[in-house]
Amino acid sequence: MEETSQHCLSRLPDNSALKQQKLPAHRLCFTATRVLSVFFTMATFCLCMGSILIVSARSTQAIEINYTRTCANCAKLRETASNFDKECTCSIPFYLSEKMMGNVYMYYKLQGFHQNLYRYIRSRSNRQLVGKDVKAVEDCSPFKTSNNKTPIVPCGAIANSMFNDTIILSYNINSSVQIKVPMLKTGLTWWTDKYIKFQNPSFKNLADEFRGTTKPPNWPSPIYELDKKDPRNNGFLNEDFIVWMRPAAFPTFKKLYGRLNQTHHFIEGLPAGNYNFPVTRFQGEKSVVLSTLTWSGGNSLFLGLAYTVTGAVACLASFTMMAIHMMLKNKKISYFHQ
């Protein structure tokens, strides 16, 4: 009996506060006043923030010009796949009724283009894009190699379908004088994309670095000829290319194409008046968007509406809980009176 008793005692946990579950604890007691205060505070914050964001979004200036039907002749040309490398130019005039002050950004907008398909997103080579191995095309099906088995650079479905319209904005000073609006093609990308996710194999001679490779089937020129004037914006570091390679979540999206260079006639912004832009290499349902930005971003109302709806729901929940609390309290008082 003694041996059995000692054996049972040896299996007992140590006599400590942790193992004997004697640690001090605090039991939260949520009173109706505290809960309602939290909900009303959250509702007030969300409603105020939503109102501020909506007012900020509505203060931006934006104009959208859809050139799909205007350039119908180009769309017809593109119906034949063999015409992908033929240029097609059309000019779209438009009138800017109000001056766009400050920084002005140009976007291209696509409708019905699903960049979020799984196989489409996976069809790329990150080893190739960071400049480690330009011939690494294993993950780029179905655009890995050409008919003669030459590696495609950049490979993959995303790169092959890159937006390649050329948009040039012109400002009509008068009926006879027309000047080109200066647009910057740098400063369009995320910092992590420009300096981490995309790198050229070398800055010396890109043509030599990409020797033994070929361009994607739908490209008019190879990767090392995207910007011959600026070596820092050429090859995998080309900002138009980097912007395109970040897939959009929805089938209707817009991507940054350029930003206004505020010089000469455009120091204060984009003046009101008549404009036109010729579009070459047209293919698809597309628009051009000119917009200004505020501290909260562009003219999207989504974030402001999200805050407003959240605040409204929290406010409704607060009043509902308060009504239930008052009903139960009245019942309790009447019960004690009885």
FENKA-V516845 format. One record per residue. N is the residue number from 1. RES is the residue in one letter. SS is DSSP state (H for helix, E for strand, C for the rest). PHI is phi in whole degrees, -180 to 180 (NA if undefined). Layout:
n:N res:RES ss:SS phi:PHI
n:N res:RES ss:SS phi:PHI
This chain:
n:1 res:M ss:C phi:NA
n:2 res:E ss:H phi:-66
n:3 res:E ss:H phi:-63
n:4 res:T ss:H phi:-65
n:5 res:S ss:H phi:-63
n:6 res:Q ss:H phi:-65
n:7 res:H ss:H phi:-63
n:8 res:C ss:H phi:-67
n:9 res:L ss:H phi:-66
n:10 res:S ss:H phi:-67
n:11 res:R ss:C phi:-89
n:12 res:L ss:C phi:-72
n:13 res:P ss:C phi:-68
n:14 res:D ss:C phi:-60
n:15 res:N ss:C phi:-83
n:16 res:S ss:C phi:-117
n:17 res:A ss:C phi:-63
n:18 res:L ss:C phi:-70
n:19 res:K ss:C phi:-77
n:20 res:Q ss:C phi:-93
n:21 res:Q ss:C phi:56
n:22 res:K ss:C phi:-116
n:23 res:L ss:C phi:-68
n:24 res:P ss:C phi:-65
n:25 res:A ss:C phi:-135
n:26 res:H ss:C phi:-125
n:27 res:R ss:C phi:-97
n:28 res:L ss:C phi:-71
n:29 res:C ss:C phi:-120
n:30 res:F ss:C phi:-88
n:31 res:T ss:C phi:-80
n:32 res:A ss:H phi:-61
n:33 res:T ss:H phi:-63
n:34 res:R ss:H phi:-67
n:35 res:V ss:H phi:-62
n:36 res:L ss:H phi:-65
n:37 res:S ss:H phi:-64
n:38 res:V ss:H phi:-63
n:39 res:F ss:H phi:-66
n:40 res:F ss:H phi:-66
n:41 res:T ss:H phi:-64
n:42 res:M ss:H phi:-65
n:43 res:A ss:H phi:-63
n:44 res:T ss:H phi:-63
n:45 res:F ss:H phi:-62
n:46 res:C ss:H phi:-65
n:47 res:L ss:H phi:-65
n:48 res:C ss:H phi:-65
n:49 res:M ss:H phi:-64
n:50 res:G ss:H phi:-62
n:51 res:S ss:H phi:-63
n:52 res:I ss:H phi:-63
n:53 res:L ss:H phi:-67
n:54 res:I ss:H phi:-67
n:55 res:V ss:H phi:-62
n:56 res:S ss:H phi:-65
n:57 res:A ss:H phi:-66
n:58 res:R ss:H phi:-75
n:59 res:S ss:C phi:-82
n:60 res:T ss:C phi:-76
n:61 res:Q ss:C phi:-108
n:62 res:A ss:E phi:-150
n:63 res:I ss:E phi:-138
n:64 res:E ss:E phi:-121
n:65 res:I ss:E phi:-121
n:66 res:N ss:E phi:-87
n:67 res:Y ss:C phi:-111
n:68 res:T ss:C phi:-65
n:69 res:R ss:C phi:-79
n:70 res:T ss:C phi:-63
n:71 res:C ss:C phi:-103
n:72 res:A ss:H phi:-62
n:73 res:N ss:H phi:-64
n:74 res:C ss:H phi:-70
n:75 res:A ss:H phi:-63
n:76 res:K ss:H phi:-66
n:77 res:L ss:H phi:-62
n:78 res:R ss:C phi:-76
n:79 res:E ss:C phi:-65
n:80 res:T ss:C phi:-93
n:81 res:A ss:H phi:-61
n:82 res:S ss:H phi:-71
n:83 res:N ss:H phi:-96
n:84 res:F ss:C phi:-63
n:85 res:D ss:C phi:-97
n:86 res:K ss:C phi:-91
n:87 res:E ss:C phi:-79
n:88 res:C ss:C phi:-137
n:89 res:T ss:E phi:-119
n:90 res:C ss:E phi:-142
n:91 res:S ss:E phi:-115
n:92 res:I ss:E phi:-116
n:93 res:P ss:E phi:-84
n:94 res:F ss:E phi:-154
n:95 res:Y ss:E phi:-116
n:96 res:L ss:E phi:-97
n:97 res:S ss:C phi:-75
n:98 res:E ss:C phi:-126
n:99 res:K ss:C phi:-69
n:100 res:M ss:E phi:-94
n:101 res:M ss:E phi:-86
n:102 res:G ss:C phi:79
n:103 res:N ss:C phi:-73
n:104 res:V ss:E phi:-120
n:105 res:Y ss:E phi:-119
n:106 res:M ss:E phi:-108
n:107 res:Y ss:E phi:-122
n:108 res:Y ss:E phi:-108
n:109 res:K ss:E phi:-121
n:110 res:L ss:E phi:-116
n:111 res:Q ss:C phi:-123
n:112 res:G ss:C phi:77
n:113 res:F ss:C phi:-110
n:114 res:H ss:C phi:-91
n:115 res:Q ss:C phi:-84
n:116 res:N ss:C phi:-98
n:117 res:L ss:C phi:-70
n:118 res:Y ss:H phi:-60
n:119 res:R ss:H phi:-68
n:120 res:Y ss:H phi:-68
n:121 res:I ss:H phi:-67
n:122 res:R ss:H phi:-75
n:123 res:S ss:C phi:-81
n:124 res:R ss:C phi:-163
n:125 res:S ss:C phi:-123
n:126 res:N ss:H phi:-70
n:127 res:R ss:H phi:-63
n:128 res:Q ss:H phi:-71
n:129 res:L ss:H phi:-71
n:130 res:V ss:C phi:-90
n:131 res:G ss:C phi:81
n:132 res:K ss:C phi:-77
n:133 res:D ss:C phi:-149
n:134 res:V ss:C phi:-70
n:135 res:K ss:C phi:-103
n:136 res:A ss:C phi:-82
n:137 res:V ss:C phi:-124
n:138 res:E ss:C phi:-62
n:139 res:D ss:C phi:-97
n:140 res:C ss:C phi:-104
n:141 res:S ss:C phi:-56
n:142 res:P ss:C phi:-97
n:143 res:F ss:C phi:-113
n:144 res:K ss:C phi:-93
n:145 res:T ss:E phi:-135
n:146 res:S ss:C phi:-80
n:147 res:N ss:C phi:-62
n:148 res:N ss:C phi:-96
n:149 res:K ss:C phi:68
n:150 res:T ss:C phi:-85
n:151 res:P ss:E phi:-60
n:152 res:I ss:E phi:-90
n:153 res:V ss:C phi:-133
n:154 res:P ss:C phi:-76
n:155 res:C ss:C phi:-91
n:156 res:G ss:C phi:104
n:157 res:A ss:H phi:-72
n:158 res:I ss:H phi:-64
n:159 res:A ss:H phi:-64
n:160 res:N ss:H phi:-64
n:161 res:S ss:C phi:-96
n:162 res:M ss:C phi:-57
n:163 res:F ss:C phi:-62
n:164 res:N ss:C phi:-128
n:165 res:D ss:C phi:-71
n:166 res:T ss:E phi:-106
n:167 res:I ss:E phi:-113
n:168 res:I ss:E phi:-122
n:169 res:L ss:E phi:-93
n:170 res:S ss:E phi:-123
n:171 res:Y ss:E phi:-114
n:172 res:N ss:E phi:-90
n:173 res:I ss:C phi:-66
n:174 res:N ss:C phi:-150
n:175 res:S ss:C phi:-66
n:176 res:S ss:C phi:-115
n:177 res:V ss:C phi:-112
n:178 res:Q ss:E phi:-131
n:179 res:I ss:E phi:-123
n:180 res:K ss:E phi:-81
n:181 res:V ss:C phi:-78
n:182 res:P ss:C phi:-72
n:183 res:M ss:E phi:-121
n:184 res:L ss:E phi:-88
n:185 res:K ss:C phi:-107
n:186 res:T ss:C phi:-122
n:187 res:G ss:C phi:75
n:188 res:L ss:C phi:-102
n:189 res:T ss:C phi:-106
n:190 res:W ss:C phi:-73
n:191 res:W ss:H phi:-61
n:192 res:T ss:H phi:-64
n:193 res:D ss:H phi:-68
n:194 res:K ss:H phi:-69
n:195 res:Y ss:H phi:-112
n:196 res:I ss:H phi:-125
n:197 res:K ss:H phi:-82
n:198 res:F ss:C phi:-130
n:199 res:Q ss:C phi:-147
n:200 res:N ss:C phi:-80
n:201 res:P ss:C phi:-64
n:202 res:S ss:C phi:-162
n:203 res:F ss:C phi:-100
n:204 res:K ss:C phi:-79
n:205 res:N ss:C phi:-141
n:206 res:L ss:H phi:-65
n:207 res:A ss:H phi:-60
n:208 res:D ss:H phi:-70
n:209 res:E ss:H phi:-65
n:210 res:F ss:C phi:-101
n:211 res:R ss:C phi:-66
n:212 res:G ss:C phi:89
n:213 res:T ss:E phi:-124
n:214 res:T ss:E phi:-135
n:215 res:K ss:C phi:-78
n:216 res:P ss:C phi:-60
n:217 res:P ss:C phi:-56
n:218 res:N ss:C phi:-93
n:219 res:W ss:C phi:-94
n:220 res:P ss:C phi:-80
n:221 res:S ss:C phi:-147
n:222 res:P ss:C phi:-72
n:223 res:I ss:H phi:-62
n:224 res:Y ss:H phi:-83
n:225 res:E ss:H phi:-121
n:226 res:L ss:C phi:-70
n:227 res:D ss:C phi:-150
n:228 res:K ss:C phi:-71
n:229 res:K ss:C phi:-76
n:230 res:D ss:C phi:-124
n:231 res:P ss:H phi:-61
n:232 res:R ss:H phi:-75
n:233 res:N ss:H phi:-118
n:234 res:N ss:C phi:-121
n:235 res:G ss:H phi:66
n:236 res:F ss:H phi:-67
n:237 res:L ss:H phi:-90
n:238 res:N ss:C phi:-64
n:239 res:E ss:H phi:-72
n:240 res:D ss:H phi:-61
n:241 res:F ss:H phi:-66
n:242 res:I ss:H phi:-64
n:243 res:V ss:H phi:-61
n:244 res:W ss:H phi:-67
n:245 res:M ss:C phi:-75
n:246 res:R ss:C phi:-92
n:247 res:P ss:C phi:-64
n:248 res:A ss:C phi:-88
n:249 res:A ss:C phi:-83
n:250 res:F ss:C phi:-122
n:251 res:P ss:C phi:-69
n:252 res:T ss:C phi:-109
n:253 res:F ss:E phi:-151
n:254 res:K ss:E phi:-132
n:255 res:K ss:E phi:-129
n:256 res:L ss:E phi:-70
n:257 res:Y ss:E phi:-108
n:258 res:G ss:E phi:-175
n:259 res:R ss:E phi:-134
n:260 res:L ss:E phi:-65
n:261 res:N ss:C phi:-90
n:262 res:Q ss:C phi:-79
n:263 res:T ss:C phi:-136
n:264 res:H ss:H phi:54
n:265 res:H ss:H phi:-73
n:266 res:F ss:H phi:-121
n:267 res:I ss:C phi:-64
n:268 res:E ss:C phi:-89
n:269 res:G ss:E phi:141
n:270 res:L ss:E phi:-100
n:271 res:P ss:C phi:-70
n:272 res:A ss:C phi:-68
n:273 res:G ss:E phi:146
n:274 res:N ss:E phi:-92
n:275 res:Y ss:E phi:-132
n:276 res:N ss:E phi:-156
n:277 res:F ss:E phi:-138
n:278 res:P ss:E phi:-80
n:279 res:V ss:E phi:-118
n:280 res:T ss:E phi:-113
n:281 res:R ss:C phi:59
n:282 res:F ss:C phi:-77
n:283 res:Q ss:C phi:-162
n:284 res:G ss:C phi:114
n:285 res:E ss:C phi:-94
n:286 res:K ss:E phi:-138
n:287 res:S ss:E phi:-142
n:288 res:V ss:E phi:-112
n:289 res:V ss:E phi:-123
n:290 res:L ss:E phi:-108
n:291 res:S ss:E phi:-151
n:292 res:T ss:E phi:-100
n:293 res:L ss:C phi:-125
n:294 res:T ss:E phi:-119
n:295 res:W ss:C phi:-62
n:296 res:S ss:C phi:-98
n:297 res:G ss:E phi:115
n:298 res:G ss:C phi:-88
n:299 res:N ss:C phi:-94
n:300 res:S ss:C phi:-75
n:301 res:L ss:C phi:-94
n:302 res:F ss:H phi:-59
n:303 res:L ss:H phi:-64
n:304 res:G ss:H phi:-63
n:305 res:L ss:H phi:-67
n:306 res:A ss:H phi:-62
n:307 res:Y ss:H phi:-64
n:308 res:T ss:H phi:-65
n:309 res:V ss:H phi:-65
n:310 res:T ss:H phi:-61
n:311 res:G ss:H phi:-65
n:312 res:A ss:H phi:-66
n:313 res:V ss:H phi:-65
n:314 res:A ss:H phi:-64
n:315 res:C ss:H phi:-67
n:316 res:L ss:H phi:-63
n:317 res:A ss:H phi:-64
n:318 res:S ss:H phi:-63
n:319 res:F ss:H phi:-66
n:320 res:T ss:H phi:-64
n:321 res:M ss:H phi:-65
n:322 res:M ss:H phi:-66
n:323 res:A ss:H phi:-65
n:324 res:I ss:H phi:-64
n:325 res:H ss:H phi:-62
n:326 res:M ss:H phi:-67
n:327 res:M ss:H phi:-63
n:328 res:L ss:H phi:-65
n:329 res:K ss:H phi:-66
n:330 res:N ss:H phi:-65
n:331 res:K ss:H phi:-64
n:332 res:K ss:H phi:-65
n:333 res:I ss:H phi:-66
n:334 res:S ss:H phi:-65
n:335 res:Y ss:H phi:-66
n:336 res:F ss:H phi:-67
n:337 res:H ss:H phi:-63
n:338 res:Q ss:C phi:-67
